[in-house]
């Protein structure tokens, strides 16, 4: 399941919403990056989530406008959100996806963004230690040593960013 699906589920954990409201919240969370978010993508995502049994929809009657569908989580959807928030796998650096996870956690109040950043930091520290050990085992100047140096540097940069995330969310007090 893609990151957008997980974020939509987490946003629905706070309260039921229609597609337009979800799109607006995603755009707000992403800032300038959200300008590229296609309105149709949110609705396609909601249909897929409904087909998977993770959300349910009901019509919301509006007097002066066409009716809208309001979406809310099912029990399976809540379980999926809880699993996503607890997941610390980070197969590649994905700051935008992790940022959305932190925003969704804060908005839905399902998890503490600082605790999520700390858990992710612990996992990256473990990976950094592994990469550093592997780098020390390589002959100096080898191709493998160069690759491992890149992995170590990337992990250090990700750790620095996670420290910034924790500081940001600590200061907000959400």
C-alpha positions in Angstrom: 0.0 0.0 0.0 1.4 3.4 -0.9 2.3 6.2 1.4 -0.6 8.4 0.2 -3.1 5.6 1.1 -1.6 5.3 4.6 -1.7 9.1 5.1 -5.3 9.3 4.0 -6.2 6.5 6.4 -4.4 8.3 9.2 -6.2 11.6 8.4 -9.5 9.8 8.5 -8.6 8.4 11.9 -9.1 11.9 13.3 -12.5 12.4 11.8 -14.6 11.3 8.8 -14.1 13.5 5.8 -14.9 13.9 2.1 -12.3 13.9 -0.6 -12.0 17.6 -1.0 -11.3 18.1 2.7 -8.6 15.3 2.7 -6.9 16.9 -0.4 -6.8 20.3 1.4 -5.3 18.8 4.5 -2.7 16.9 2.4 -1.8 20.1 0.5 -1.4 22.0 3.8 0.8 19.3 5.2 3.1 19.2 2.1 3.3 22.9 1.6 4.7 23.7 -1.9 5.2 20.0 -2.6 1.4 19.6 -2.3 0.8 21.8 -5.3 1.6 18.7 -7.5 -1.1 16.6 -5.7 -3.7 15.7 -8.3 -7.3 16.0 -7.0 -8.2 12.8 -8.8 -5.5 10.9 -6.9 -7.3 11.4 -3.6 -10.6 10.1 -5.0 -8.9 7.1 -6.7 -7.2 6.4 -3.4 -10.5 6.6 -1.5 -12.1 4.2 -3.9 -9.2 1.7 -3.6 -9.4 2.0 0.2 -13.1 1.4 0.2 -12.7 -1.6 -2.1 -10.1 -3.0 0.3 -12.5 -2.7 3.2 -10.4 -0.1 5.0 -12.9 2.8 4.7 -16.6 3.1 4.3 -18.5 5.9 2.6 -21.9 7.4 3.2 -23.7 10.2 1.4 -23.7 13.6 3.0 -26.7 15.6 1.9 -26.1 19.2 1.2 -29.0 21.6 0.7 -27.3 24.0 -1.7 -24.8 21.7 -3.5 -24.6 18.2 -4.8 -24.3 15.5 -2.2 -20.8 14.4 -1.2 -19.5 11.1 0.0 -18.1 11.1 3.5 -15.5 8.5 4.3 -14.6 7.0 7.6 -12.3 4.2 8.8 -13.3 0.6 9.4 -11.7 -1.5 12.1 -9.4 -2.9 9.5 -8.4 0.6 8.5 -7.6 1.5 12.1 -5.4 -1.6 12.3 -3.6 -0.6 9.1 -2.9 2.9 10.4 -1.6 1.5 13.7 0.8 -0.8 11.8 2.0 2.0 9.5 2.7 4.3 12.4 4.7 1.6 14.1 6.7 0.7 11.0 10.3 1.8 11.2 11.5 0.3 7.9 13.2 2.9 5.8 14.5 1.1 2.8 15.4 4.4 1.1 15.6 8.0 2.3 12.0 9.3 2.1 11.7 12.6 4.0 8.4 13.6 2.4 6.8 10.3 3.2 8.1 10.3 6.8 7.1 14.0 7.2 3.5 13.0 6.2 3.6 10.2 8.7 4.5 12.7 11.4 1.8 15.1 10.3 -0.8 12.4 10.1 0.2 11.1 13.6 -0.2 14.5 15.1 -3.5 15.3 13.4 -5.0 11.9 14.2 -3.5 11.8 17.7 -2.9 8.1 17.2 0.8 8.5 17.9 3.3 11.0 19.2 5.4 12.5 16.4 8.4 12.8 18.7 8.2 9.2 19.7 7.9 8.2 16.0 11.0 10.3 15.2 12.9 8.7 18.1 11.9 5.2 17.1 13.0 5.9 13.5 16.3 7.4 14.8 17.0 4.3 16.9 16.5 2.1 13.8 18.8 4.3 11.7 21.4 4.3 14.4 21.4 0.5 14.3 21.8 0.6 10.5 24.5 3.2 10.8 26.5 0.9 13.2 26.1 -2.0 10.8 27.3 0.1 7.8 30.3 1.5 9.8 31.3 -2.1 10.8 31.0 -3.3 7.3 33.0 -0.3 6.0 35.8 -1.0 8.5 36.0 -4.6 7.1 36.7 -3.4 3.5 40.1 -2.7 2.1 40.9 1.1 2.0 40.2 2.6 -1.4 38.0 -0.4 -2.6 34.8 0.1 -4.5 32.9 -1.5 -1.7 34.4 0.9 0.8 33.3 3.8 -1.3 29.8 2.5 -1.5 29.6 1.9 2.3 31.0 5.4 2.9 28.0 6.8 0.9 25.6 4.7 2.9 27.2 6.0 6.2 27.0 9.6 5.0 23.3 9.2 3.9 22.4 7.7 7.2 24.1 10.5 9.1 22.2 13.1 7.1 18.9 11.2 7.7 19.7 11.2 11.5 20.4 14.9 11.5 17.0 15.5 9.8 15.3 13.2 12.3 16.8 15.3 15.1 15.3 18.4 13.5 11.9 16.6 13.2 11.9 15.7 16.9 12.9 19.2 17.9 10.1 20.7 15.7 7.4 18.4 17.1 8.7 18.9 20.7 8.4 22.7 20.3 4.9 22.4 18.9 3.7 20.3 21.8 1.1 18.5 19.7 
